């Protein structure tokens, strides 16, 4: 809905940046089929917005966070599993190739800041993993 309302304004000014959030779950093995499909759909949606609006100077990119240390991701899993937060965090950290440490919300925010900046003015339609190298294992 946000894109629907902002695109006419961006087209009129012949510039703009749209950044959406998906998940690495869209590209990796994931047991929740509905979640995976929704996140893959966000990638396709963003790529379509990018190609349909490139001629208007509008860029659209999507960020794919991997394992990020947030209360929703870690604390919820600890509560549901009955394990400690430290146990859940250690298990998730071990899955991340880069420094064996989950990312933070700042890592995702910094990726968004880059994509919104003039330094990324020739980047559109990109799905950018912010995952500490986890998707490298897929290929």
MDAnalysis code that builds the backbone (N, CA, C; Angstrom):
import MDAnalysis as mda
import numpy as np

u = mda.Universe.empty(417, n_residues=139, atom_resindex=np.repeat(np.arange(139), 3), trajectory=True)
u.add_TopologyAttr("name", ["N", "CA", "C"] * 139)
u.add_TopologyAttr("resid", np.arange(1, 140))
u.add_TopologyAttr("resname", ["UNK", "UNK", "UNK", "UNK", "UNK", "UNK", "UNK", "UNK", "UNK", "UNK", "UNK", "UNK", "UNK", "UNK", "UNK", "UNK", "UNK", "UNK", "UNK", "UNK", "UNK", "UNK", "UNK", "UNK", "UNK", "UNK", "UNK", "UNK", "UNK", "UNK", "UNK", "UNK", "UNK", "UNK", "UNK", "UNK", "UNK", "UNK", "UNK", "UNK", "UNK", "UNK", "UNK", "UNK", "UNK", "UNK", "UNK", "UNK", "UNK", "UNK", "UNK", "UNK", "UNK", "UNK", "UNK", "UNK", "UNK", "UNK", "UNK", "UNK", "UNK", "UNK", "UNK", "UNK", "UNK", "UNK", "UNK", "UNK", "UNK", "UNK", "UNK", "UNK", "UNK", "UNK", "UNK", "UNK", "UNK", "UNK", "UNK", "UNK", "UNK", "UNK", "UNK", "UNK", "UNK", "UNK", "UNK", "UNK", "UNK", "UNK", "UNK", "UNK", "UNK", "UNK", "UNK", "UNK", "UNK", "UNK", "UNK", "UNK", "UNK", "UNK", "UNK", "UNK", "UNK", "UNK", "UNK", "UNK", "UNK", "UNK", "UNK", "UNK", "UNK", "UNK", "UNK", "UNK", "UNK", "UNK", "UNK", "UNK", "UNK", "UNK", "UNK", "UNK", "UNK", "UNK", "UNK", "UNK", "UNK", "UNK", "UNK", "UNK", "UNK", "UNK", "UNK", "UNK", "UNK", "UNK", "UNK"])
u.atoms.positions = np.array([
    [0.822, -1.188, 0.000],
    [0.000, 0.000, 0.000],
    [0.868, 1.254, 0.000],
    [1.989, 1.202, 0.712],
    [2.858, 2.377, 0.757],
    [3.385, 2.689, -0.637],
    [3.802, 1.661, -1.366],
    [4.294, 1.878, -2.733],
    [3.190, 2.462, -3.615],
    [2.013, 1.937, -3.475],
    [0.885, 2.408, -4.293],
    [0.668, 3.915, -4.122],
    [0.839, 4.386, -2.898],
    [0.576, 5.793, -2.621],
    [1.769, 6.706, -2.916],
    [2.976, 6.184, -2.788],
    [4.147, 7.044, -2.964],
    [4.655, 7.064, -4.412],
    [4.408, 6.021, -5.178],
    [4.937, 5.970, -6.546],
    [4.452, 7.120, -7.440],
    [3.191, 7.526, -7.392],
    [2.800, 8.673, -8.229],
    [3.596, 9.945, -7.905],
    [3.872, 10.164, -6.637],
    [4.673, 11.330, -6.246],
    [6.111, 11.202, -6.725],
    [6.679, 10.032, -6.570],
    [8.048, 9.798, -7.022],
    [8.156, 9.918, -8.537],
    [7.167, 9.386, -9.242],
    [7.173, 9.515, -10.700],
    [7.093, 10.974, -11.122],
    [6.277, 11.758, -10.451],
    [6.134, 13.184, -10.784],
    [7.439, 13.939, -10.547],
    [8.156, 13.579, -9.491],
    [9.424, 14.265, -9.213],
    [10.604, 13.596, -9.920],
    [10.340, 12.457, -10.576],
    [11.324, 11.716, -11.352],
    [12.521, 11.264, -10.507],
    [12.212, 10.882, -9.284],
    [13.245, 10.307, -8.423],
    [12.584, 9.678, -7.208],
    [13.329, 8.797, -6.560],
    [12.846, 8.181, -5.334],
    [13.541, 6.858, -5.089],
    [13.448, 6.420, -3.861],
    [14.060, 5.151, -3.461],
    [13.047, 4.381, -2.625],
    [12.859, 3.127, -2.972],
    [12.006, 2.224, -2.207],
    [12.875, 1.071, -1.729],
    [12.816, 0.812, -0.433],
    [13.563, -0.297, 0.148],
    [12.564, -1.177, 0.893],
    [12.540, -2.446, 0.540],
    [11.668, -3.391, 1.216],
    [12.522, -4.400, 1.983],
    [11.869, -5.123, 2.866],
    [12.566, -6.126, 3.667],
    [11.945, -7.493, 3.393],
    [12.790, -8.446, 3.071],
    [12.361, -9.827, 2.876],
    [13.085, -10.665, 3.925],
    [13.684, -11.752, 3.516],
    [14.433, -12.629, 4.418],
    [15.256, -13.598, 3.588],
    [16.374, -14.042, 4.147],
    [17.138, -15.088, 3.466],
    [16.328, -16.378, 3.365],
    [15.273, -16.488, 4.158],
    [14.401, -17.670, 4.093],
    [13.828, -17.865, 2.693],
    [13.732, -16.786, 1.921],
    [13.214, -16.885, 0.556],
    [14.122, -17.726, -0.328],
    [15.402, -17.784, -0.003],
    [16.378, -18.471, -0.856],
    [16.981, -19.727, -0.234],
    [16.717, -19.982, 1.022],
    [17.333, -21.132, 1.670],
    [16.287, -22.173, 2.019],
    [16.732, -23.346, 2.456],
    [15.789, -24.351, 2.922],
    [15.102, -23.799, 4.148],
    [13.792, -23.855, 4.147],
    [13.039, -23.308, 5.263],
    [11.772, -24.121, 5.418],
    [11.434, -24.475, 6.632],
    [10.315, -25.397, 6.836],
    [8.946, -24.733, 6.766],
    [8.852, -23.447, 7.015],
    [7.563, -22.760, 6.982],
    [7.297, -22.288, 5.545],
    [6.527, -23.066, 4.818],
    [6.296, -22.810, 3.389],
    [5.610, -21.464, 3.166],
    [4.641, -21.119, 3.984],
    [3.925, -19.851, 3.806],
    [4.869, -18.665, 4.001],
    [5.724, -18.728, 5.013],
    [6.687, -17.643, 5.269],
    [7.664, -17.516, 4.105],
    [8.193, -18.654, 3.645],
    [9.133, -18.655, 2.527],
    [8.487, -18.055, 1.276],
    [7.270, -18.454, 0.987],
    [6.565, -17.945, -0.194],
    [6.319, -16.441, -0.084],
    [5.939, -15.992, 1.106],
    [5.704, -14.561, 1.301],
    [6.994, -13.762, 1.095],
    [8.098, -14.251, 1.608],
    [9.368, -13.533, 1.485],
    [9.881, -13.578, 0.044],
    [9.669, -14.673, -0.658],
    [10.029, -14.743, -2.080],
    [9.160, -13.788, -2.892],
    [7.892, -13.688, -2.521],
    [6.993, -12.748, -3.182],
    [7.441, -11.311, -3.012],
    [7.993, -10.977, -1.852],
    [8.484, -9.612, -1.627],
    [9.662, -9.302, -2.544],
    [10.503, -10.284, -2.790],
    [11.621, -10.077, -3.714],
    [11.084, -9.824, -5.117],
    [10.169, -10.665, -5.578],
    [9.585, -10.498, -6.916],
    [8.857, -9.165, -7.026],
    [8.108, -8.781, -6.004],
    [7.396, -7.501, -5.990],
    [8.386, -6.343, -6.151],
    [9.447, -6.369, -5.375],
    [10.426, -5.278, -5.413],
    [11.119, -5.208, -6.771],
    [11.461, -6.344, -7.344],
    [12.083, -6.343, -8.667],
    [11.127, -5.776, -9.712],
    [9.849, -6.098, -9.594],
    [8.862, -5.572, -10.542],
    [8.703, -4.061, -10.380],
    [8.655, -3.582, -9.135],
    [8.596, -2.138, -8.889],
    [9.822, -1.469, -9.485],
    [10.985, -2.098, -9.343],
    [12.232, -1.528, -9.866],
    [12.179, -1.381, -11.388],
    [11.799, -2.428, -12.076],
    [11.833, -2.379, -13.538],
    [10.741, -1.476, -14.100],
    [9.587, -1.440, -13.451],
    [8.497, -0.610, -13.959],
    [8.701, 0.878, -13.680],
    [9.634, 1.208, -12.798],
    [9.800, 2.612, -12.423],
    [11.200, 3.151, -12.679],
    [12.063, 2.341, -13.262],
    [13.435, 2.771, -13.525],
    [13.473, 3.996, -14.442],
    [12.624, 4.029, -15.451],
    [12.634, 5.158, -16.385],
    [12.261, 6.481, -15.714],
    [11.654, 6.405, -14.540],
    [11.282, 7.604, -13.790],
    [12.347, 7.989, -12.765],
    [13.476, 7.291, -12.786],
    [14.547, 7.587, -11.849],
    [14.305, 7.028, -10.457],
    [13.374, 6.105, -10.348],
    [13.052, 5.503, -9.057],
    [13.809, 4.185, -8.935],
    [14.465, 4.015, -7.804],
    [15.186, 2.773, -7.525],
    [14.431, 1.988, -6.463],
    [14.399, 0.678, -6.606],
    [13.772, -0.202, -5.616],
    [14.680, -1.401, -5.372],
    [14.971, -1.654, -4.117],
    [15.813, -2.776, -3.727],
    [15.228, -3.427, -2.485],
    [15.608, -4.673, -2.256],
    [15.094, -5.425, -1.114],
    [16.261, -5.983, -0.306],
    [16.147, -5.877, 0.998],
    [17.156, -6.403, 1.913],
    [16.679, -7.748, 2.443],
    [17.596, -8.716, 2.494],
    [17.303, -10.055, 2.998],
    [18.112, -10.300, 4.270],
    [17.558, -9.954, 5.422],
    [18.285, -10.241, 6.661],
    [18.400, -11.744, 6.881],
    [19.526, -12.129, 7.438],
    [19.717, -13.513, 7.862],
    [19.414, -13.624, 9.339],
    [20.272, -14.301, 10.062],
    [20.079, -14.451, 11.505],
    [20.474, -13.151, 12.194],
    [19.488, -12.466, 12.731],
    [19.679, -11.183, 13.381],
    [19.289, -11.327, 14.849],
    [20.113, -10.787, 15.725],
    [19.883, -10.871, 17.171],
    [18.873, -9.815, 17.592],
    [17.625, -10.208, 17.604],
    [16.543, -9.323, 18.032],
    [15.711, -10.044, 19.085],
    [14.974, -9.296, 19.904],
    [14.106, -9.959, 20.889],
    [13.095, -10.903, 20.238],
    [12.515, -10.494, 19.108],
    [11.528, -11.346, 18.467],
    [12.163, -12.665, 18.013],
    [13.370, -12.591, 17.474],
    [14.006, -13.794, 16.939],
    [14.566, -14.691, 18.031],
    [15.220, -14.110, 19.010],
    [15.924, -14.920, 20.010],
    [15.071, -15.171, 21.247],
    [14.525, -14.123, 21.835],
    [13.767, -14.289, 23.081],
    [12.526, -15.149, 22.886],
    [11.851, -14.969, 21.761],
    [10.659, -15.775, 21.494],
    [11.028, -17.242, 21.377],
    [12.107, -17.532, 20.669],
    [12.536, -18.935, 20.534],
    [12.925, -19.517, 21.896],
    [13.578, -18.721, 22.730],
    [13.955, -19.196, 24.060],
    [12.710, -19.512, 24.888],
    [11.750, -18.631, 24.854],
    [10.517, -18.824, 25.627],
    [9.762, -20.075, 25.161],
    [9.631, -20.226, 23.844],
    [8.877, -21.362, 23.297],
    [9.594, -22.693, 23.550],
    [10.917, -22.683, 23.429],
    [11.680, -23.925, 23.570],
    [11.991, -24.285, 25.019],
    [11.900, -23.310, 25.922],
    [12.262, -23.561, 27.309],
    [13.761, -23.483, 27.553],
    [14.509, -23.111, 26.522],
    [15.964, -22.954, 26.654],
    [16.275, -21.518, 27.060],
    [17.504, -21.320, 27.505],
    [17.906, -19.967, 27.885],
    [18.178, -19.139, 26.635],
    [18.119, -17.822, 26.807],
    [18.450, -16.916, 25.701],
    [19.873, -17.179, 25.223],
    [20.778, -17.414, 26.155],
    [22.186, -17.661, 25.804],
    [22.329, -18.915, 24.938],
    [21.592, -19.971, 25.260],
    [21.649, -21.204, 24.464],
    [21.152, -20.961, 23.038],
    [20.026, -20.271, 22.928],
    [19.464, -19.987, 21.601],
    [20.424, -19.100, 20.813],
    [20.945, -18.069, 21.446],
    [21.873, -17.157, 20.762],
    [23.123, -17.900, 20.308],
    [23.660, -18.761, 21.149],
    [24.869, -19.515, 20.787],
    [24.604, -20.435, 19.600],
    [23.448, -21.071, 19.592],
    [23.087, -21.957, 18.482],
    [22.974, -21.170, 17.177],
    [22.340, -20.014, 17.244],
    [22.183, -19.179, 16.043],
    [23.531, -18.591, 15.617],
    [24.333, -18.144, 16.573],
    [25.663, -17.609, 16.254],
    [26.491, -18.633, 15.484],
    [26.431, -19.879, 15.904],
    [27.233, -20.942, 15.287],
    [26.894, -21.148, 13.815],
    [25.706, -20.734, 13.385],
    [25.288, -20.920, 11.994],
    [25.792, -19.818, 11.055],
    [26.378, -18.778, 11.605],
    [26.795, -17.622, 10.806],
    [28.285, -17.730, 10.490],
    [28.662, -17.803, 9.210],
    [30.076, -17.928, 8.859],
    [30.943, -16.736, 9.309],
    [30.436, -15.531, 9.187],
    [31.236, -14.346, 9.503],
    [31.322, -14.139, 11.013],
    [32.482, -14.430, 11.571],
    [32.770, -14.266, 13.006],
    [31.887, -15.115, 13.920],
    [31.101, -16.026, 13.348],
    [30.194, -16.870, 14.142],
    [29.385, -16.020, 15.120],
    [28.782, -14.980, 14.559],
    [28.009, -14.043, 15.360],
    [26.829, -13.552, 14.531],
    [25.640, -13.570, 15.112],
    [24.466, -13.032, 14.420],
    [24.666, -11.549, 14.144],
    [23.931, -11.057, 13.163],
    [23.928, -9.635, 12.887],
    [23.045, -8.908, 13.888],
    [23.053, -7.588, 13.743],
    [22.214, -6.761, 14.604],
    [21.264, -5.955, 13.721],
    [20.311, -5.334, 14.353],
    [19.401, -4.460, 13.611],
    [20.183, -3.340, 12.930],
    [21.297, -2.925, 13.526],
    [22.140, -1.891, 12.912],
    [22.709, -2.350, 11.574],
    [23.023, -3.628, 11.447],
    [23.542, -4.145, 10.179],
    [22.509, -3.989, 9.070],
    [21.270, -4.273, 9.390],
    [20.185, -4.118, 8.414],
    [19.959, -2.627, 8.129],
    [19.954, -1.823, 9.176],
    [19.762, -0.378, 9.002],
    [20.865, 0.235, 8.151],
    [22.097, -0.196, 8.349],
    [23.202, 0.343, 7.554],
    [23.103, -0.061, 6.088],
    [22.616, -1.260, 5.825],
    [22.387, -1.673, 4.435],
    [21.317, -0.794, 3.801],
    [20.254, -0.512, 4.546],
    [19.194, 0.359, 4.039],
    [19.727, 1.767, 3.798],
    [20.536, 2.254, 4.712],
    [21.120, 3.586, 4.564],
    [21.958, 3.660, 3.292],
    [22.760, 2.630, 3.039],
    [23.551, 2.602, 1.807],
    [22.647, 2.599, 0.577],
    [21.654, 1.727, 0.554],
    [20.782, 1.627, -0.612],
    [19.996, 2.914, -0.856],
    [19.711, 3.657, 0.201],
    [18.986, 4.922, 0.058],
    [19.899, 6.073, -0.345],
    [21.202, 5.871, -0.220],
    [22.157, 6.962, -0.438],
    [22.478, 7.170, -1.922],
    [23.087, 8.306, -2.203],
    [23.544, 8.595, -3.563],
    [24.652, 7.646, -4.003],
    [25.364, 7.054, -3.059],
    [26.422, 6.090, -3.409],
    [25.843, 4.854, -4.101],
    [24.556, 4.613, -3.945],
    [23.894, 3.465, -4.576],
    [23.013, 3.897, -5.739],
    [23.322, 5.039, -6.347],
    [22.414, 5.613, -7.357],
    [22.326, 4.823, -8.663],
    [23.117, 3.784, -8.832],
    [23.044, 2.954, -10.039],
    [22.666, 1.516, -9.674],
    [22.042, 1.364, -8.513],
    [21.637, 0.036, -8.036],
    [20.120, 0.013, -7.921],
    [19.503, -0.889, -8.675],
    [18.059, -1.081, -8.566],
    [17.715, -2.530, -8.895],
    [16.681, -3.026, -8.270],
    [16.234, -4.397, -8.514],
    [17.076, -5.449, -7.827],
    [17.866, -5.045, -6.846],
    [18.795, -5.956, -6.187],
    [18.198, -6.512, -4.894],
    [18.422, -7.792, -4.657],
    [18.101, -8.428, -3.385],
    [19.424, -8.580, -2.641],
    [19.601, -7.800, -1.584],
    [20.876, -7.737, -0.864],
    [20.817, -8.552, 0.426],
    [21.511, -9.704, 0.450],
    [21.567, -10.460, 1.702],
    [22.419, -9.725, 2.731],
    [21.916, -9.662, 3.945],
    [22.667, -9.148, 5.088],
    [22.659, -10.284, 6.075],
    [23.589, -11.228, 5.848],
    [23.485, -12.524, 6.527],
    [24.813, -13.111, 7.010],
    [25.875, -12.324, 6.987],
    [27.159, -12.840, 7.454],
    [27.681, -13.992, 6.639],
    [27.274, -14.080, 5.379],
    [27.769, -15.117, 4.478],
    [26.989, -16.424, 4.506],
    [25.892, -16.468, 5.211],
    [25.152, -17.728, 5.351],
    [24.649, -18.282, 4.025],
    [24.219, -17.410, 3.113],
    [23.703, -17.914, 1.833],
    [24.798, -18.463, 0.923],
    [26.031, -18.164, 1.211],
    [27.137, -18.695, 0.402],
    [27.142, -20.213, 0.474],
    [26.696, -20.764, 1.559],
    [26.668, -22.209, 1.750],
    [25.676, -22.913, 0.835],
    [24.705, -22.182, 0.321],
    [23.683, -22.790, -0.520],
    [24.259, -23.223, -1.860],
    [25.031, -22.331, -2.482],
    [25.534, -22.545, -3.830],
    [26.562, -23.570, -3.921],
])
